[in-house]
Amino acid sequence: MQAALEREMEIIQHKLDISSLLYDDNREGSDADEDLLADVGFMYDDCLEKVTCEFTYGVTSDTDPTPRVSVFLSYVQDDPGFVQSGHYVWPAAPALCEYMVAHFKELPRGNIVELGAGCGLAGLVFAQLDPSSTIIFTDHDPGVLKTIEHNVTKQSHRPKQARCHTQSLRWGPQGANEVDSIDALQGGTKTDLIVGTDVIYAREIVALLFWTVDRLLTSSSEGQFLMCSSFSYDEDTEKEIDAACSKYGLVRTIVTDTLGTKGTRIQLFVRRDHEE
C-alpha cells in the first residue's frame, strides 16, 4: 500500500514538474517546446504501468470463428488522466474499430493516416484489414510514438499486415513541415483515409485539427476523415466544427450516434465536390 502511494505521489510530482515547464512564459517558440518534449518523453512513459491485451473483431468466415482481426496492444489500463491521455485506450477507439470491420468494403484504402494515434489501435486494425495499405500513425507525443512502434512489433502472429510508419505531427500551421514528411512517407501520393478517435478535447483544438485534415486531403478529392468520439461536444465546439467544414469545403455526416446511451458518435467528413 505504501509503495503504491509513493508511486502515485511520484507521478503527481512529475505532472507538476512538466506542467510548470510547458507553461513557463519565459520559454520562447515551439522549437523549444519540442526539444523539451523530446527530453522528458512528454508523458514520462517510465512512470506508467502498462498491460498487454488482445483486441479481436469479426470472424474469418461463417464456418471459421477465428477472429478476422486480432491486435495485441500495450497500454495503460486505468485512465491516467488528461496529461497522459495518449497512453490510454479511450472508448472511441474500439468503437471505431468495430465500425471499420463491419463497413470495411465502404472505406477507402491505400494511404491511411491516424491522427492523435495514442496506442495505435485503429491503425493496427486497418493494417490487418488491408495488408496492401500504408498506415501512418501520428501524434505530437514522442512517448506515444514509441509505444506505437512497440505495438507494431507485437503483431507478428499476423504475418500479413500493412506497412506501418510513425510520424510526429503537430496540428495547425506549425505542423506544415510534418505534413510534408507524411507526404514523403506516402511517396507523394494522396491520403485516402484519415481516422481519429477522441481527438477533439477542447473547442480551441478544432481549427488546428481541420487545418491539418485539409492539408492531408489537399491532393485527394475523394479522401475521407472518419472521426469517433465518446463524449458530446458543447454548442460552441459544434459551431466551430461547422465553421471549419464551411471554410475547407467539407460535408459532415453523422454515421452513428449512441452517445445518449453512453456510447459513441462516428462522423464522416468528405469534400463537398465528392459528396455531390
C-alpha positions as CSV (number, residue, x, y, z in Angstrom):
1,M,0.0,0.0,0.0
2,Q,2.8,2.4,0.9
3,A,4.7,1.6,-2.3
4,A,1.6,2.3,-4.4
5,L,1.0,5.6,-2.6
6,E,4.6,6.6,-3.1
7,R,4.3,5.8,-6.8
8,E,1.1,7.9,-7.1
9,M,3.0,10.8,-5.4
10,E,5.9,10.4,-7.8
11,I,3.5,10.6,-10.8
12,I,1.7,13.7,-9.4
13,Q,5.1,15.4,-8.9
14,H,6.0,14.6,-12.5
15,K,2.8,16.2,-13.6
16,L,3.6,19.3,-11.6
17,D,7.2,19.5,-12.9
18,I,6.2,19.0,-16.6
19,S,3.3,21.4,-16.4
20,S,5.5,24.1,-14.9
21,L,8.0,23.7,-17.8
22,L,5.4,23.5,-20.5
23,Y,3.6,26.7,-19.4
24,D,6.6,28.7,-18.4
25,D,6.0,32.1,-20.0
26,N,9.8,32.7,-20.3
27,R,10.1,29.9,-22.8
28,E,10.0,31.0,-26.4
29,G,8.9,29.3,-29.6
30,S,7.6,25.9,-30.5
31,D,11.1,24.5,-31.2
32,A,12.0,25.0,-27.5
33,D,8.8,23.1,-26.6
34,E,9.6,20.3,-29.0
35,D,13.1,20.0,-27.5
36,L,11.5,19.8,-24.1
37,L,9.1,17.1,-25.1
38,A,11.8,15.0,-26.6
39,D,14.0,15.4,-23.4
40,V,11.3,14.3,-21.0
41,G,9.4,12.0,-23.2
42,F,6.4,14.4,-22.7
43,M,4.2,11.9,-21.0
44,Y,7.0,10.5,-18.8
45,D,6.5,7.0,-20.1
46,D,8.6,5.3,-17.5
47,C,6.1,6.2,-14.7
48,L,3.2,4.4,-16.4
49,E,2.3,0.8,-15.7
50,K,1.1,-0.9,-18.8
51,V,-0.7,-4.1,-19.7
52,T,-0.9,-6.0,-22.9
53,C,-4.3,-7.2,-24.1
54,E,-5.8,-8.7,-27.2
55,F,-8.5,-6.8,-29.1
56,T,-10.4,-9.0,-31.6
57,Y,-13.0,-8.0,-34.2
58,G,-15.2,-10.0,-36.6
59,V,-14.8,-13.6,-37.7
60,T,-12.9,-15.0,-40.6
61,S,-16.0,-16.6,-42.2
62,D,-19.3,-18.2,-41.4
63,T,-17.6,-21.6,-40.9
64,D,-14.4,-20.3,-39.3
65,P,-14.8,-18.5,-35.9
66,T,-11.2,-17.3,-35.9
67,P,-11.2,-13.5,-35.3
68,R,-10.8,-11.6,-38.5
69,V,-8.7,-9.1,-36.7
70,S,-6.5,-9.8,-33.6
71,V,-4.4,-6.9,-32.2
72,F,-2.1,-7.2,-29.2
73,L,-1.8,-3.8,-27.6
74,S,0.3,-2.4,-24.7
75,Y,-1.4,0.5,-23.0
76,V,-2.3,2.0,-19.6
77,Q,-5.3,0.1,-18.4
78,D,-6.5,2.6,-15.9
79,D,-7.5,6.1,-17.0
80,P,-4.3,8.1,-16.3
81,G,-5.9,11.5,-16.6
82,F,-5.6,14.2,-19.2
83,V,-1.8,14.6,-19.1
84,Q,-1.1,11.0,-20.1
85,S,-4.2,10.6,-22.3
86,G,-2.3,9.2,-25.3
87,H,-1.3,6.1,-23.4
88,Y,-4.9,5.1,-22.6
89,V,-7.4,3.3,-24.9
90,W,-10.4,5.7,-24.9
91,P,-13.8,4.1,-25.6
92,A,-14.0,5.7,-29.1
93,A,-11.1,3.6,-30.4
94,P,-12.7,0.1,-30.0
95,A,-16.0,1.6,-31.3
96,L,-14.3,2.9,-34.5
97,C,-12.6,-0.4,-35.0
98,E,-15.9,-2.3,-34.8
99,Y,-17.3,0.1,-37.4
100,M,-14.3,-0.3,-39.7
101,V,-14.5,-4.1,-39.6
102,A,-18.3,-4.0,-40.3
103,H,-18.1,-1.5,-43.1
104,F,-14.7,-2.2,-44.5
105,K,-15.9,-2.6,-48.1
106,E,-17.2,1.0,-48.0
107,L,-13.9,2.5,-46.8
108,P,-11.1,3.9,-49.0
109,R,-7.8,2.0,-49.0
110,G,-4.3,2.9,-49.8
111,N,-2.7,5.6,-47.6
112,I,-4.2,5.7,-44.1
113,V,-3.3,8.4,-41.5
114,E,-4.3,8.1,-37.9
115,L,-4.4,11.4,-36.1
116,G,-3.7,11.5,-32.4
117,A,-3.0,7.8,-32.7
118,G,-2.4,7.1,-29.0
119,C,-1.7,3.4,-28.7
120,G,-2.4,2.9,-32.4
121,L,-5.4,0.5,-32.1
122,A,-7.4,1.9,-35.0
123,G,-4.4,2.0,-37.4
124,L,-3.4,-1.5,-36.4
125,V,-6.8,-2.9,-37.0
126,F,-6.8,-1.3,-40.5
127,A,-3.4,-2.8,-41.1
128,Q,-4.8,-6.3,-40.7
129,L,-8.0,-5.5,-42.7
130,D,-5.9,-4.4,-45.7
131,P,-2.3,-5.5,-45.8
132,S,-1.8,-3.7,-49.1
133,S,-2.3,-0.3,-47.5
134,T,0.2,2.0,-45.8
135,I,-0.6,3.1,-42.3
136,I,1.0,6.3,-40.8
137,F,0.5,6.8,-37.1
138,T,0.8,10.4,-36.0
139,D,1.0,12.1,-32.6
140,H,2.8,15.0,-31.0
141,D,4.0,12.9,-28.0
142,P,7.3,11.1,-28.5
143,G,6.4,8.6,-25.8
144,V,3.2,7.7,-27.6
145,L,5.0,7.2,-30.9
146,K,7.5,4.9,-29.0
147,T,4.5,2.9,-27.7
148,I,3.0,2.6,-31.1
149,E,6.3,1.3,-32.6
150,H,6.4,-1.3,-29.8
151,N,2.8,-2.3,-30.5
152,V,3.5,-2.7,-34.2
153,T,6.1,-5.3,-33.3
154,K,3.5,-7.2,-31.2
155,Q,1.6,-8.3,-34.3
156,S,3.9,-11.0,-35.5
157,H,1.1,-13.6,-35.0
158,R,-0.5,-12.0,-38.1
159,P,2.2,-12.0,-40.8
160,K,0.1,-10.2,-43.3
161,Q,-0.4,-6.6,-42.3
162,A,0.1,-3.2,-43.9
163,R,3.4,-1.2,-43.9
164,C,3.4,0.9,-40.7
165,H,5.2,4.2,-40.0
166,T,5.2,6.7,-37.2
167,Q,5.4,10.4,-37.7
168,S,5.5,13.3,-35.2
169,L,2.7,15.7,-36.0
170,R,1.5,19.0,-34.5
171,W,-1.9,20.2,-35.7
172,G,-2.2,23.5,-37.5
173,P,0.3,25.6,-39.4
174,Q,3.1,24.8,-37.1
175,G,3.0,21.2,-38.3
176,A,3.3,22.1,-42.0
177,N,6.7,20.5,-42.3
178,E,5.5,17.4,-40.6
179,V,2.6,17.1,-43.1
180,D,5.2,17.3,-45.8
181,S,7.0,14.4,-44.1
182,I,3.8,12.4,-44.2
183,D,3.5,13.2,-47.9
184,A,7.1,11.8,-48.4
185,L,6.3,8.6,-46.5
186,Q,3.4,8.2,-48.9
187,G,5.7,8.6,-51.9
188,G,4.0,11.8,-52.9
189,T,0.6,10.1,-53.4
190,K,-2.7,11.2,-51.9
191,T,-4.0,10.4,-48.4
192,D,-7.1,8.2,-48.9
193,L,-8.4,7.9,-45.3
194,I,-7.8,9.8,-42.1
195,V,-9.0,8.3,-38.8
196,G,-9.2,9.8,-35.4
197,T,-10.7,8.8,-32.0
198,D,-11.5,11.3,-29.3
199,V,-9.3,13.8,-31.0
200,I,-11.4,16.9,-30.1
201,Y,-11.0,17.6,-26.4
202,A,-11.4,21.4,-26.4
203,R,-13.0,23.9,-28.8
204,E,-9.7,25.6,-29.4
205,I,-8.3,22.5,-31.0
206,V,-10.9,22.3,-33.7
207,A,-9.4,24.9,-36.1
208,L,-5.9,23.3,-35.8
209,L,-7.3,19.8,-36.4
210,F,-9.2,20.7,-39.5
211,W,-6.3,22.8,-40.9
212,T,-4.3,19.5,-40.7
213,V,-7.1,17.4,-42.2
214,D,-7.5,19.9,-45.1
215,R,-3.7,19.8,-45.8
216,L,-3.7,16.0,-45.7
217,L,-6.6,15.8,-48.2
218,T,-5.3,18.6,-50.5
219,S,-4.5,16.2,-53.4
220,S,-7.4,13.9,-52.8
221,S,-10.9,14.9,-53.8
222,E,-12.2,11.5,-52.7
223,G,-10.4,11.3,-49.4
224,Q,-12.3,10.9,-46.2
225,F,-11.9,11.8,-42.5
226,L,-13.6,9.3,-40.1
227,M,-13.8,10.6,-36.5
228,C,-15.2,8.8,-33.5
229,S,-15.9,10.5,-30.1
230,S,-17.0,9.0,-26.8
231,F,-18.4,12.3,-25.4
232,S,-20.7,15.1,-26.5
233,Y,-19.3,18.5,-27.6
234,D,-20.8,21.7,-26.3
235,E,-22.6,24.1,-28.6
236,D,-19.6,26.3,-29.2
237,T,-17.5,23.3,-30.3
238,E,-20.2,22.1,-32.6
239,K,-20.3,25.5,-34.2
240,E,-16.5,25.5,-34.6
241,I,-16.7,22.2,-36.4
242,D,-19.4,23.5,-38.7
243,A,-17.3,26.6,-39.4
244,A,-14.2,24.5,-40.2
245,C,-16.3,22.4,-42.6
246,S,-17.5,25.6,-44.4
247,K,-14.0,27.0,-44.6
248,Y,-12.5,23.9,-46.1
249,G,-15.4,22.7,-48.2
250,L,-16.2,19.6,-46.2
251,V,-19.6,17.9,-45.8
252,R,-20.2,16.5,-42.3
253,T,-22.3,13.3,-41.9
254,I,-23.2,11.7,-38.6
255,V,-22.8,8.0,-39.3
256,T,-23.8,6.6,-36.0
257,D,-24.8,8.2,-32.7
258,T,-25.3,6.3,-29.5
259,L,-24.0,9.0,-27.1
260,G,-27.4,9.1,-25.4
261,T,-26.8,5.6,-24.1
262,K,-23.2,6.2,-23.1
263,G,-22.0,5.1,-26.4
264,T,-20.1,6.9,-29.2
265,R,-20.7,9.1,-32.2
266,I,-19.0,8.4,-35.6
267,Q,-18.8,11.3,-38.1
268,L,-17.6,11.3,-41.7
269,F,-16.1,14.3,-43.4
270,V,-15.7,14.4,-47.2
271,R,-15.0,17.1,-49.8
272,R,-18.2,18.8,-50.9
273,D,-17.5,18.2,-54.6
274,H,-17.1,14.5,-53.9
275,E,-20.3,14.3,-51.9
276,E,-22.2,15.9,-54.7
